[in-house]
Amino acid sequence: MAFPTAVNSQITDSVTQANVQVLGDAPAIAMGNLFQATSQALSNAAHNATTSQQQTNVTAQAATTMGVTLLYSLDTASTAVATKSILG
């Protein structure tokens, strides 16, 4: 029995037990929150890495397309210059 008060001792014991349970659960809840935040950060990092890789691939494809277009247009330009010098 707890110390004597005007309140029923069963009520004070119940409140005490509830407070002890809150204190006992606090470390587990804190670790759960830490794990949740860490997993969210890692997921964001993986998503950002994937997005960055995709954007790099798009840029590389665009650069390759422009390079191939330049190579194909060189022959046409040189032919035009040669034709102009022959005809004119």
C-alpha positions in Angstrom: 0.0 0.0 0.0 1.2 3.5 -0.8 1.2 6.3 1.6 -2.1 7.2 3.2 -4.1 9.9 1.3 -7.7 11.0 0.9 -7.6 9.2 -2.5 -8.2 5.5 -2.7 -4.8 3.7 -2.6 -5.8 1.6 -5.7 -6.1 4.7 -7.7 -2.7 6.1 -6.7 -1.2 2.7 -7.3 -2.7 2.6 -10.8 -1.5 6.1 -11.6 2.0 5.2 -10.4 2.1 2.0 -12.5 0.9 4.0 -15.6 3.7 6.6 -15.0 6.3 3.8 -14.6 5.0 2.2 -17.8 5.4 5.5 -19.7 9.0 5.8 -18.4 9.7 2.2 -19.3 8.3 2.5 -22.9 10.2 5.8 -23.6 13.5 4.2 -24.7 11.8 1.7 -27.0 9.7 4.5 -28.6 12.8 6.7 -29.0 14.6 3.9 -30.7 11.6 3.2 -32.9 11.5 6.8 -33.9 15.3 6.8 -34.6 15.0 3.7 -36.8 12.0 5.2 -38.7 13.8 8.4 -39.4 17.0 6.6 -40.4 15.1 4.3 -42.8 13.3 7.4 -44.3 16.6 9.1 -44.9 18.2 6.1 -46.5 15.1 5.6 -48.7 15.4 9.3 -49.8 19.1 8.8 -50.6 18.4 5.8 -52.7 15.6 7.5 -54.5 17.8 10.6 -55.2 20.6 8.4 -56.5 18.3 6.6 -58.9 16.8 9.9 -60.1 20.3 11.3 -60.6 21.4 8.3 -62.6 18.4 8.5 -64.8 19.0 12.2 -65.5 22.6 11.5 -66.2 21.6 8.8 -68.7 19.2 11.2 -70.5 21.9 13.8 -70.7 24.4 11.3 -72.1 21.9 10.1 -74.6 21.2 13.7 -75.8 25.0 14.4 -76.1 25.4 11.2 -78.1 22.6 12.1 -80.4 24.0 15.6 -81.0 27.5 14.1 -81.7 26.1 11.5 -84.2 24.1 14.3 -85.8 27.2 16.4 -86.1 29.2 13.5 -87.6 26.4 12.8 -90.2 26.2 16.5 -91.1 29.9 16.9 -91.7 29.8 14.8 -94.9 26.8 16.8 -96.2 28.5 20.1 -95.5 31.8 19.1 -97.1 29.9 17.8 -100.1 28.1 21.1 -100.4 31.4 23.1 -100.2 33.1 20.8 -102.8 30.1 21.1 -105.1 30.1 24.9 -104.8 33.8 25.1 -105.6 33.2 22.8 -108.7 30.2 24.7 -110.0 31.1 28.2 -109.0 
